[in-house]
């Protein structure tokens, strides 16, 4: 139907007769001539109709925004005065000869270039309009390029693309499952997978050696954060490879991806232990672009009487840490109050601070409500340890270590960003040597990753000191975002049973939930491991979008609904009967609940 | 962990020291030497341990089938007598130096080479064992090659890979939906998509121009045929392209796929109208490898008194057709009885036949229970029309046209296959010019494809003669299987409303079900169309598998269950309460249903 795409016309096409199809981005009438900006997915070109071609001029005159046109005309150079260097097609225009209206358009619910003036709800309701915006077009095109680059790499490395089921059994990731009632098995339900974890392990047991899948995953969680009920994972698993091998191949994949799609050479990926990341950044996914670090001062605070600091400093589970912000002395009292509230969200009960006004003046040159509680020599040692300079501010956290890390870790990002300290570019790293378990606060253990993660120690040590055991897990982090995480898996039945035991899953429950995995481990499971990347998050980072909703064609709202199709929706009684279920609401009405 | 893959070792590797990982396919003890067949996804290699290496010999001695090993040794040529030309690695063997047991294996539930002796249920329960069979490995590897070739082609042609939602609204394909209760919207349900049809149309309205997705689709149907609750579509849609363009590009894709994966050059794809396909083959997906055709004899049968034939011949909705099978006179009476029962499955009330024993003898040379009902000249004209020869048999169908076509169409395949008449190779074609609607037997119309298919006629004609209107749909058929089907879609609001009207969907219902589509058609929908291929079926055909279950890693049984993971399963009361539903079973027990 067309000879060229609008957005790709250039000076080289001058004098060509072209046929274009696209949408009217703008129509202007100027000096008796009609200018149409015709838009397709490749961009916009200006088409000019003058009154010479009477019939077509009349048609051009009545078209409106978002009409769909087919236009034939001749490409010509724009006059020097009208060249538009900000448009890729700005050196040329098309002199229209023929015009056909392929479809009309009612007045759009919002003008594409005024999308910010309407709420996100309107943009989601008319998603097909919002997706016409060049920015959205580019993001989804980038997403397509990303999946293509990933697939090309993995296929080239011998990974097989294997699909795993969507209608499956409840999976053990711990979040709430989406359920699907079975018609043929009354009273029973499928679950939508939270990840293909167990299936990919079974594919290794099956001998496929290298598997990948760009897989839909589902979690019925509250969507406070930037989450979606369905999201997409780049899911990878290999046999006969240790963590070094898996990290090497996936790092190469991400490096190649950035090169292919953004022409970016990522810097080296340093390896950092989980313990170091928590100590220095209060986070297991540190943003290394921010040149601020947490510094432990527990030993110093053991010398003060001030209970707020002394208590956590003496407590083996506590932590007192300082965060120095160079140049931060200009932060106002009001801003400090805001930061205090901010760290309160993470459980911190306050935010102590010291401003460094004049280092040469000793304690006199410092400004802080807490100085009066601390001996001068402790303050001096602390200032020395922190290497402060005039104009700095130091924030303090003192509490259980978990709270201090979360609060100061978050503050580090916030202050760093507010103060314009976030460096340019890309700062990737690997976080390694995670603990196997964390205290569930109830005398038991929960897995830090999932219960199929292999321990880095032997079985006896694992059983004796589960709290100290490290796992063979690894996370890839970029600019403070976890791109993906994985581990070497347990391939040995005895180890798997021991881990279930430590987690308080008795053999009967293990059999009931994971019987097929335990069986599979019996019949010759190879050593294996893998990794899963969050595709939505990778594309969001690469495209600079602010939310994963902006890199998903048809996302759900924060209440897990689609305002465009009005999903979820009601369902007839007959259909529910076939599925052997009934609404609870209904029952309430009849008073039998 | 390894230097080479087992199945890839060749004579060129002789004298290399290699480290291999894999499964023990077989262990033999012969003349004081241990032979291990070590298997990985690339094949099998023979490893030999002799008693020189005492410790490793002892280990090799205790390994059993399906143990996972790591073996280091030297590649050497086999002696001339022991070269095995049927194995790709058969010219060499590995003289084992070191052996490590990576994992043991209990006695397998079945020996891999004895899979046919256990039922499919056992193979599905231990699917991870069944998938170790080289045949299954090859099928899933072929599937991965197919998706890769398809993606590479479509990406190269500028199609964007865009994901559409799995949690969505009931879709209009007409089969039963799988439903997902919403936790955040009490009493409401998502549906799993039967296809991304409406989303891909909306992507065209969004201006993406060319879309593809290898998409999971879901239908909660009874699985009598070779169907699965979840299946995979290669889903394609383009804007500004007519049916010729879409058929050209998708034919090129399939041609390239067969070349890339099977090194097969598909022959030309003839175009055949739906009417011709039904007339000549009684099927809209004719297997052109079978050189048998239906021949209409209605005009001749209007001259006989025999009611069974005369009735349908006189009825404008009836049909009398003949199917000549060359050399079929040898078909026994018992076989004819079997065929009679077979066509009975398709609604035929009998199967008349005539055997041609001696053409020169006239009617005397024919053998048939129905000859007595027919005038000799009619028989003679018929024999002439059919071009029979001695030794042929002719079968007859007489009934409503639909039944005759289904019954004789199926018989054609069955007899053709039984008589060894199915030609070699690949016989693709396009079936075009489908009717828009079919009689729903209730005075109304149902769409032959779906209600978004564009008509080939103008609106006035469509409204006046819906039964005669043709659509702009097309199916790609290969060897009697529909590989895919598609159409140019309706992009015009008035046409869409007219089609809904003909289908008896009133404006309110249309608004309620498809409001978002009707809105989208208002705001500048481009001309567009596309096609969806059944990936499972394509891979089944290409791999020569007998069932789509053999080309799906983890398929469901005929009752839509997974016997390995035991899905679907029961769910706790608390979880159901969160989803605002209750089991009906439960209610019966408390007597309040």
Interface residues (C-beta under 8 A of the other chain):
Chain A: X1 X2 X21 X23 X39 X40 X41 X66 X67 X68 X70 X102 X103 X104 X105 X106 X108 X109 X126 X127 X128 X129 X131 X132 X137 X140 X141 X143 X144 X147 X148 X151 X152 X155 X160 X161 X162 X163 X164 X165 X166 X167 X168 X169 X170 X176 X177 X178 X179 X180 X181 X182 X183 X184 X185 X186 X187 X188 X189 X190 X191 X192 X198 X199 X202 X203 X205 X206 X207 X208 X209 X216 X218 X220 X229 X230 X232 X239 X240 X241 X242 X245 X491 X492 X515 X516 X519 X520 X522 X523 X524 X525 X526 X527 X552 X553 X554 X556 X559 X560 X561 X562 X564 X565 X566 X567 X568 X569 X570 X571 X575 X577 X578 X579 X580 X581 X582 X583 X584 X585 X586 X587 X590 X592
Chain B: X1 X2 X21 X23 X39 X40 X41 X66 X67 X68 X70 X102 X103 X104 X105 X106 X108 X109 X126 X127 X128 X129 X131 X132 X137 X140 X141 X143 X144 X147 X148 X151 X152 X155 X160 X161 X162 X163 X164 X165 X166 X167 X168 X169 X170 X176 X177 X178 X179 X180 X181 X182 X183 X184 X185 X186 X187 X188 X189 X190 X191 X192 X198 X199 X202 X203 X205 X206 X207 X208 X209 X216 X218 X220 X229 X230 X232 X239 X240 X241 X242 X245 X491 X492 X515 X516 X519 X520 X522 X523 X524 X525 X526 X527 X552 X553 X554 X556 X559 X560 X561 X562 X564 X565 X566 X567 X568 X569 X570 X571 X575 X577 X578 X579 X580 X581 X582 X583 X584 X585 X586 X587 X590 X592
